[in-house]
Amino acid sequence: MSSPLIKAAVRTLFLCQSRDQALRQSEALAAQYTELAKGLAEEAGRMSVEVPPMRGVDEDMRSWSFFMLLEHNTIVNRSITAAAVQLANGEPLSGPATIDVKKGVMPSFSADESQVELFAQSVADHIAAVRGLGNLRGTKTSQHPVFGQFDAHKWNCMFAFHLRIHLPQARFIAETAAGTQAVKLSA
């Protein structure tokens, strides 16, 4: 996603989006992930599935299980929430807001069904935290690795955007794993 046109489009989208629109999108996207999780048995949720190349899905993220993807999203969710809150409060970034975007966001191979609840909680925590903040626009900024400087508002918008990026991957993994599980059960 290094195209200047894509970067400009994303930044413009975020400028036009309200806090509440971004939060509603986050909630709706989280519900879609949760619905996918309901259709998966534990074994299917742990099954690594190689997805075809997808926009926004790095090569080292293409062979995850559904639970690994949820763990990744939870890590990123917590990082984005921390960045938005700290910037809105005029604080220097620390803790989860400073994770290494290449190494610190990688899930463990032991991710299990507990990730469903952890993911849902990370979304609920973000929504509650951001609703309780004052002004998000025009705060101090921090560097997003692809899209440049983000204030607290852009980080809030990025929360839903990141969930949207990985949703096709989640669907592919869930459908493939559930199909494989069904074949095993009928054999």
N, C-alpha and C positions, 0 to 999 in steps of 0.2 A: 504494500500500500504506500509506495513512495511517490506516487503521482501527485504533483502539485494541485491538479484539478480535484482529485479525490480529497486531499487535505482541505482544500478550500470549501468543498461541498459539505464535508463533515462539520467544519467550524461554523459555516453558515447555518446548517441545520440546528446546531446547538444554540446559536444566537437567537434563532426564531422560536425555540422551544421554551415553554415555561417550566418552572420548578414542578408544578403539579402534573403537567403533561408527562414529564420524565418519570416522576414517581408512579403515576398510573401505568405507564408502559412497563416499568420494572416489575410492578405487581402482576400485571397480565402475563408477562414473559415467565416469571417465576411459577405461575399457575400452570403454564404449559409444560415446564420441566417436571413439576410435581405430578402432573397427569401421566407423563411418560414413565415416571418412576413407578406409579401404581400398577402398570402393566408388566413389570419385570420381576421375576423371581430372583432371589439372592444370587444364584449361580449365574444367571443371565446378566445381572447388573455388574458382576465382577469380570465378565468376559471381555477381553481386549478385542477390539474390532478395528481393522484398518479402514479408514475412510478415504475416499478419493480426494485429490487436491481440492481444497475449498478456500474461498476468499477469507483471509483473516486467521486461518488455521495453519500455524507453522508446521514444518516438516516433522519436528520432534513432538508434535501434539496429535499426530494422525493415528496412533495405535493405542488409544486409551480405552478403558472400560467406561461404562456410563457413570459408575461411582467415582472413577478418577476424574472425569470431566466435571462432575459436581464439586469435587474437592478443589479442582483448579478454580472454578467459578467462585467458590467460597473464599479462597485466598485472595483473589482479585477483588471480590466484593468488599472484603474487610479493608483492603488497601485503599480502594477508592473512597470508601466511607471515611476512613481516617484522614485522607488528604482533604476531602471536602470540609470536614469539621474543623480541622486544624487551620486551613486557609480562611474559612469564614470567621474563625475566632482570632485571626491575626497571629497565630502561633507558628513557630518553626516546625517543619515536618519532622516527625519522629516515629519510631515503632513501625507498624504495618504500612504507613505511608511511604516508607523508604525502602521497600523490598526491591531486590534485584529482579527486574522484569524478565530476565531470561531464566534465572535459576530459582528464584524465590517463589515462583508461581507454579512450579511443577508438582504434580500430585505424587502420592506414594502408591506403590504397586499393591499395597494392602488395603486400599480404600474399600469400604464395605457399605452396607445399607445405612449405617449411621450418618453417612454423608447427606442423605435426603433431608433429615431434620436439621443438620448443621447448615446446609444450603438455605433452606427455608428461613431459618433464624437469621442468617446473614442479610437476607433481603428485608425481613421485618425490622432488623436493627438499623439498616440504612434508611428506610422510610421514616422511622421514628426519629432518628438523629437529624435528618435533613429537614423534616417538618418543624423541628424545634429550633432551627437556626434563624438568625436574622438575615440580612442581605447576603446573597450568594454571588451576585454580579459585581465585578469591579474590586474583588478582594485581591490580596496578594496572589501570586501565581506560582505554579511549579511546572516543571517540564514533563509533558507526556512524551514517551519515546518515539511516537510516530507523528502526532498532530501538533506538536509545539507547546507553547505556554497555555496552561489552563488555570482559570480562576475556579472558585468553589462551584459556581454554576456549571461550568463545562465539565468538571469532574462528576457532578450529579448526573448530567446528561450522558456521560460516558458509561455510567453504571448500566443503564438500559441498553445502550449501544453494544457493550461487550456481551451482555446476555443474548442479544439478537444475533451477533456474529456466530456464537457457538450453538445456537438452537438447531440449525440444519445438521450439524455434527451430532448433536444429542439425538435427534430423530433417527438419523442413519444408524447410529450405534444401537439404540433401543430396538428398532425394527429388525436389524440384523441379528442381534443377540436373542431376541424373543423368537425369531424364526428358527435359529439354530437350536434353541432350547426345545422348541416344539418338535423339530425333526428328531432330536435325541429321545424325547418322550414317546414318540410314535414308533420308534424302532424296536 
